[in-house]
Amino acid sequence: MKWVRRIFMFLLILAIAGCGVLAFLNFRDWSDAKEELDEVKAEKFISDEEGVGFAPDENQKSVAFILCVAEDGSGYIYWGSSFAVGSDVDGKVQYLVTNGHVVQPHKELGCSIHVVFEDNEMVTPEVVFYENDENLDMSILKLPEPVSVRKPVVIRDSDTVKAGEKCLAIGYPDKAAEVDSNFSGDISSQSVNSGVISNTNVIPSQKAYTTFQHDSFISHGNSGGPLFDKDGFLIGMNTLGREDTDSVNYAIVSNTVMEILDEYDVDYVTSEDYLDDIDSEQSAAKKKFDKKHEAALSDAEDEVTEARNKMLVFVIAAAVCAIALLILFIVGNKKVVMVGEQDDGKKSYLICTKGIFAGQSFEMADNTMTIGRDKNSCTFVFPEDTPGISSNHCSVYFDARTKTFVLTDNGSTYGTYLSNGRKLTKGVPEKLVPGSTFALADKANEFMVDRK
């Protein structure tokens, strides 16, 4: 029968090896599927909301050059800046907004007025609104037909602007023309200057309109040009500055501009409407993404589950074969084991010599006896408030082969000591002959191991 047992053991070893290999291969498949699942879970809807505003180079496409030329042959030229308004940020524009004093040479001195675009293309606009006094400095110009060379600004409610916000002034300052021989009405001739809003409710001297005070650099040619916030939304129209410094300038607030545009039925886009449209587009895109992501997530989870189940099948099969192999091995060596256990017919005891269990004996049977305060992990349980005793203090069992007891400290706080006072090293087994004593924490909790 020995050869039959050996054949079975050999086959079981082959089965364990085969199941192990297959379990490993399926573990790799499971690991790859799990990694893919984690990647799918990590996928998030990428929103454009943080980039819904406009960069400075995009804002420049909203600014146009205004030129007034004297008709009397004197050669006098006046200029300023303007910005386009319209109902569609991606559509054509027909209206421009500028300062009243930029249009004054045309209205009061008879100069011809032109809007200059790239390649010196000049268009003569109609002045549909003009006011240049202490109450307002603003004008609205209408081009003969809509054009696509400029894009409309998006206007923000000026009441929401706070002091300390960053701002951006764009226009055609005359000081720039003094050093640029190629200065023209092109976008390339515009100046872009950043600054900070220092005051949000300023009425300049001898004026009655409300302005933002800011320190973005502007000079005369900037008049009528836009003042943008950090997101590229229009918050004001640059109008004037202090003569004694370049860092104190004023822009008529955007709400005043919108009031006049409303009065003259000129359409424009507000930042609130613009952001609402963006939110709607983002919401639709997110729903589409969520649907696709949910399907991909479901597929990835199915792959992980399938690979895991296959791996578990082979792991369990290997474990069953291992247990069968162990049983065959034990059965084959049963006689050797039994000789050591049955030679004296005695039983093992743990006897408490000192402490709350003094005088009591406890049969150890054939199992390891674990001593401590944790009733879930210990077979010999001390009361919860016993000083010096750890939750899982130590363990002891009788080794029938060596006829000795084996004592191990399980990492106790106050230690386990032999009768000679030596403290056990945590986790290192110590052999004791029958009749030996040991103590938990101190001599107040002393035990003896014996055979009877």
C-alpha positions in Angstrom: 0.0 0.0 0.0 3.0 2.3 0.5 3.5 2.6 -3.3 -0.2 3.6 -3.8 0.1 6.2 -1.1 3.3 7.5 -2.7 1.6 7.7 -6.1 -1.3 9.7 -4.6 1.1 12.0 -2.9 3.0 12.5 -6.1 -0.2 13.3 -8.0 -1.2 15.7 -5.3 2.1 17.5 -5.5 1.6 17.8 -9.3 -1.9 19.1 -8.8 -0.7 21.6 -6.2 2.0 22.8 -8.6 -0.4 23.1 -11.5 -3.1 24.9 -9.5 -0.4 27.2 -8.2 0.8 28.1 -11.7 -2.8 28.7 -12.9 -3.6 30.7 -9.8 -0.5 32.9 -10.4 -1.5 33.4 -14.1 -5.0 34.4 -13.1 -3.6 36.6 -10.3 -1.7 38.5 -13.0 -4.9 38.8 -15.0 -6.7 40.0 -11.9 -4.0 42.5 -11.1 -4.1 43.9 -14.7 -7.9 44.1 -14.6 -7.8 45.7 -11.1 -5.3 48.3 -12.5 -7.6 49.0 -15.4 -10.5 49.3 -13.1 -8.6 51.8 -10.9 -7.8 53.8 -14.0 -11.5 53.9 -15.1 -12.5 54.9 -11.5 -9.9 57.7 -11.6 -11.3 59.1 -14.8 -13.1 62.3 -14.1 -15.1 64.6 -16.3 -12.8 67.3 -17.3 -14.7 70.6 -17.0 -13.8 73.7 -19.0 -15.3 75.9 -16.3 -11.9 77.0 -15.0 -11.1 78.3 -18.5 -14.5 79.9 -19.3 -13.0 83.4 -19.4 -10.8 85.0 -22.0 -7.0 85.3 -22.3 -5.6 88.7 -23.0 -4.9 87.9 -26.7 -8.6 87.0 -27.0 -9.6 90.3 -25.4 -7.5 92.2 -27.8 -9.8 91.0 -30.6 -12.6 93.1 -29.0 -10.6 96.4 -29.1 -10.7 98.8 -32.1 -8.8 102.0 -33.0 -10.8 105.2 -33.4 -9.4 108.0 -35.5 -10.6 111.6 -36.0 -8.9 113.6 -38.8 -9.3 117.4 -39.2 -10.9 118.3 -42.5 -9.4 121.8 -42.7 -6.0 120.6 -43.9 -4.3 121.4 -40.7 -3.2 117.7 -40.3 -4.6 117.4 -36.8 -5.3 113.9 -35.8 -7.1 112.7 -32.7 -7.5 109.1 -31.6 -8.8 106.8 -28.9 -9.8 103.2 -28.3 -13.1 101.4 -28.3 -14.6 97.9 -27.7 -17.1 95.9 -29.6 -20.5 94.8 -28.2 -22.9 92.2 -29.6 -25.4 89.5 -28.7 -23.2 86.5 -29.9 -19.6 86.1 -28.6 -18.8 84.1 -31.7 -20.8 86.3 -34.1 -20.2 89.5 -36.1 -20.4 92.9 -34.5 -21.8 96.3 -35.6 -21.6 98.4 -32.5 -18.6 99.9 -30.7 -18.4 101.8 -27.4 -15.9 104.5 -26.6 -15.6 107.8 -24.6 -17.6 110.8 -25.6 -14.4 112.9 -25.6 -12.9 110.5 -28.2 -15.8 111.4 -30.6 -15.8 115.2 -29.6 -13.5 116.3 -32.5 -16.0 114.8 -34.9 -19.1 116.1 -33.2 -17.9 119.6 -32.3 -14.9 120.3 -34.6 -16.2 118.7 -37.8 -13.4 116.1 -38.0 -14.0 113.0 -40.0 -14.3 109.9 -37.8 -13.1 106.4 -38.7 -12.7 103.0 -37.2 -9.4 101.5 -38.3 -8.9 97.8 -38.6 -6.0 95.6 -39.9 -4.1 96.7 -43.0 -5.3 100.3 -42.4 -8.9 99.4 -43.4 -11.0 102.4 -42.4 -14.7 102.3 -41.8 -16.8 105.4 -41.2 -19.3 104.8 -38.4 -22.5 106.4 -37.4 -22.6 108.1 -34.0 -25.9 106.8 -32.5 -25.2 108.2 -29.0 -22.9 111.0 -27.7 -22.4 112.6 -24.3 -19.4 114.4 -23.1 -20.0 116.3 -19.9 -19.8 116.0 -16.1 -22.6 113.5 -16.1 -21.2 111.0 -18.6 -18.3 110.5 -21.0 -19.6 107.9 -23.5 -20.4 107.3 -27.1 -21.9 104.5 -29.2 -20.8 104.0 -32.8 -22.6 101.9 -35.4 -20.7 100.4 -38.3 -22.3 100.4 -41.8 -22.6 96.6 -41.6 -21.6 93.8 -39.2 -18.0 92.8 -39.3 -16.1 89.7 -38.1 -12.7 91.4 -37.6 -13.6 92.1 -34.0 -15.5 90.1 -31.4 -17.9 91.4 -28.7 -16.9 91.7 -25.1 -18.7 89.8 -22.3 -19.8 92.4 -19.7 -19.7 91.7 -15.9 -22.0 93.4 -13.3 -19.7 96.1 -11.9 -21.5 95.8 -8.5 -19.8 92.4 -8.0 -16.2 93.9 -8.4 -14.2 94.2 -5.2 -11.2 96.3 -4.4 -8.0 94.3 -4.7 -9.1 92.4 -7.8 -6.6 92.2 -10.7 -7.5 94.1 -13.9 -6.3 94.5 -17.5 -6.4 97.7 -19.6 -6.1 97.3 -23.4 -6.0 100.0 -26.0 -3.9 102.3 -28.2 -2.0 104.7 -25.9 -0.4 107.7 -27.6 2.8 107.2 -25.5 3.3 103.8 -27.3 3.0 105.6 -30.6 5.9 107.9 -29.7 8.3 105.0 -29.7 6.7 102.6 -32.3 7.3 103.7 -35.9 4.9 100.9 -37.0 2.0 102.0 -34.8 -1.3 101.5 -36.6 -4.8 100.4 -36.0 -3.7 96.7 -36.0 -4.2 94.5 -33.0 -0.4 94.3 -32.9 -0.2 98.0 -31.9 -2.4 97.5 -28.8 -0.9 97.7 -25.4 -1.9 95.3 -22.7 -1.3 96.5 -19.1 -2.2 94.8 -15.9 -3.0 96.3 -12.5 -5.2 96.2 -9.5 -8.6 97.8 -8.6 -7.8 100.1 -5.7 -11.3 101.6 -5.2 -14.7 100.6 -6.6 -16.8 103.7 -6.0 -14.9 106.8 -7.0 -16.5 110.0 -8.5 -13.6 112.0 -10.0 -13.3 115.7 -9.4 -15.8 117.8 -11.4 -17.6 114.6 -12.6 -20.9 113.0 -11.6 -20.4 109.5 -12.9 -19.0 106.5 -10.9 -15.6 105.0 -11.8 -13.2 102.3 -10.7 -9.8 103.6 -9.6 -7.0 101.4 -10.8 -3.2 101.4 -11.5 -3.0 99.8 -14.9 -0.9 102.1 -17.1 -3.0 104.1 -19.6 -2.4 107.3 -21.5 -4.6 109.5 -23.8 -5.0 107.0 -26.6 -6.5 104.5 -24.1 -9.6 106.6 -23.7 -12.7 104.6 -24.5 -10.8 101.3 -24.3 -11.9 98.4 -22.1 -10.9 97.5 -18.6 -11.2 93.7 -18.0 -11.1 91.6 -14.9 -8.8 88.6 -14.5 -11.2 86.3 -16.4 -11.4 88.7 -19.4 -14.9 90.1 -18.6 -15.4 93.8 -19.2 -15.8 95.7 -15.9 -15.3 99.3 -17.1 -14.3 101.8 -19.8 -11.0 103.7 -19.3 -11.8 107.4 -19.3 -9.2 109.6 -17.5 -6.2 109.6 -15.3 -4.3 111.8 -12.9 -1.9 114.2 -14.7 0.8 113.9 -11.9 1.1 110.1 -11.9 0.6 107.1 -14.2 -0.7 104.9 -11.4 -4.0 106.6 -10.6 -6.5 106.1 -13.4 -10.3 105.9 -13.7 -12.7 103.7 -15.7 -16.5 104.3 -16.0 -18.1 101.2 -14.4 -19.7 98.6 -16.7 -23.2 99.0 -15.2 -23.3 102.6 -16.5 -22.3 101.4 -19.9 -25.0 98.7 -19.9 -27.7 101.3 -18.9 -26.9 103.4 -22.0 -26.8 100.3 -24.2 -30.2 99.2 -22.9 -31.6 102.7 -23.5 -30.5 102.5 -27.2 -31.5 98.9 -27.7 -28.0 97.8 -28.4 -27.6 94.1 -27.6 -24.7 92.8 -25.5 -23.6 89.6 -23.6 -23.4 89.6 -19.8 -21.0 87.3 -17.9 -24.0 85.8 -16.1 -25.7 84.7 -19.4 -22.4 83.5 -20.8 -21.7 81.4 -17.8 -25.2 80.0 -17.8 -24.7 78.8 -21.4 -21.3 77.3 -20.5 -23.0 75.5 -17.5 -25.7 74.1 -19.8 -23.1 72.8 -22.3 -21.0 71.4 -19.5 -24.0 69.7 -18.0 -24.9 68.0 -21.3 -21.3 66.9 -21.8 -21.1 65.6 -18.3 -24.2 63.5 -18.7 -22.8 62.0 -21.9 -19.5 61.3 -20.1 -21.2 59.7 -17.1 -23.2 57.3 -19.3 -20.0 56.1 -21.1 -18.0 56.0 -17.8 -20.7 53.9 -16.1 -20.6 51.3 -18.9 -16.8 51.2 -18.9 -16.8 50.9 -15.1 -19.3 48.0 -15.3 -17.2 46.2 -17.9 -14.0 46.7 -15.9 -15.6 45.4 -12.7 -16.9 42.3 -14.5 -13.4 41.6 -15.7 -12.0 42.0 -12.2 -14.7 39.7 -10.7 -14.1 37.0 -13.4 -10.3 37.0 -13.0 -10.7 36.9 -9.2 -13.1 34.0 -9.2 -10.8 32.0 -11.5 -7.9 32.7 -9.2 -9.9 31.7 -6.1 -10.9 28.4 -7.8 -7.3 27.4 -8.4 -6.2 28.6 -4.9 -9.0 26.6 -3.3 -8.1 23.6 -5.4 -4.4 23.9 -4.4 -5.4 24.2 -0.8 -7.6 21.1 -0.9 -4.8 19.1 -2.6 -2.4 20.4 0.1 -4.7 19.3 2.9 -5.1 15.9 1.2 -1.3 15.6 0.9 -0.9 16.5 4.6 -3.5 13.9 5.6 -1.6 11.2 3.7 1.6 12.3 5.3 0.1 12.2 8.8 -1.5 8.8 8.2 1.8 7.5 7.0 3.6 8.8 10.1 0.9 8.2 12.6 2.7 5.5 14.5 5.7 7.6 15.2 3.5 10.4 16.6 1.4 8.1 18.7 4.4 6.5 20.4 5.5 9.8 21.8 2.0 10.7 23.0 1.0 7.4 24.7 4.2 6.3 26.4 3.4 7.5 29.9 -0.4 8.0 29.9 -0.1 11.2 31.9 -2.0 14.5 31.4 -0.6 18.1 31.2 -1.7 20.7 33.8 -1.3 24.4 34.4 -1.3 25.0 38.1 -1.7 28.5 39.6 0.6 28.8 42.7 0.1 32.5 43.3 -2.5 35.1 42.3 -6.3 35.2 42.0 -6.4 31.6 40.7 -3.9 30.2 43.4 -4.5 26.6 44.2 -6.4 25.9 41.0 -5.3 23.4 38.3 -6.3 23.5 34.7 -5.9 20.6 32.3 -4.1 21.6 29.1 -5.3 18.7 26.9 -3.5 18.5 23.6 -3.9 22.2 22.7 -1.9 25.4 23.3 -3.2 27.3 26.3 -3.1 31.1 25.7 -3.1 33.3 28.9 -4.2 36.9 29.0 -7.2 39.3 29.5 -8.8 39.0 26.0 -11.6 36.5 26.2 -11.8 36.3 22.4 -8.2 35.1 21.9 -7.2 33.5 25.2 -8.1 30.1 26.7 -7.1 31.2 30.2 -8.6 34.6 30.9 -7.7 37.0 33.7 -10.2 39.7 34.8 -10.0 42.9 32.6 -8.6 45.0 35.4 -5.8 42.6 36.5 -2.6 44.8 36.7 0.4 43.7 34.7 -1.4 41.2 32.5 -1.6 42.0 28.8 -4.5 41.2 26.5 -2.5 38.3 25.0 0.3 37.7 27.5 1.8 34.3 26.8 1.1 30.8 25.6 2.2 27.3 26.8 1.8 23.7 25.5 3.2 20.3 26.1 5.5 18.8 23.4 5.1 15.0 23.6 8.2 14.4 21.5 10.6 16.2 23.8 8.6 15.6 27.0 8.8 19.3 27.8 6.5 22.2 28.1 7.0 25.1 25.6 6.4 28.7 27.0 6.3 31.7 24.7 5.9 35.4 25.6 3.4 36.9 23.0 4.7 40.5 23.2 3.4 41.3 26.7 3.9 44.8 28.1 5.4 43.7 31.5 7.0 40.5 30.4 7.1 36.8 31.3 9.7 35.5 33.8 11.2 32.1 34.6 11.8 30.9 38.2 15.4 32.1 38.1 14.1 35.6 37.3 15.1 35.6 33.6 12.7 37.5 31.3 11.7 35.7 28.2 12.4 37.3 24.8 9.2 38.1 23.0 8.2 35.5 20.5 11.1 33.1 21.4 9.9 29.7 22.7 11.4 28.4 26.0 11.3 24.8 27.0 10.3 23.9 30.6 10.5 20.5 32.3 7.5 19.3 34.3 7.4 21.0 37.7 8.9 24.3 36.4 7.3 27.6 37.4 7.0 30.9 35.6 5.5 34.3 36.4 3.5 36.9 34.5 4.7 40.4 35.1 5.9 39.6 38.7 5.8 36.9 41.4 2.2 37.9 42.2 1.0 35.8 39.2 2.9 32.5 39.3 2.2 29.3 37.6 3.6 25.8 37.5 3.5 23.3 34.6 3.3 19.6 35.5 2.3 16.1 34.3 0.1 13.8 36.4 
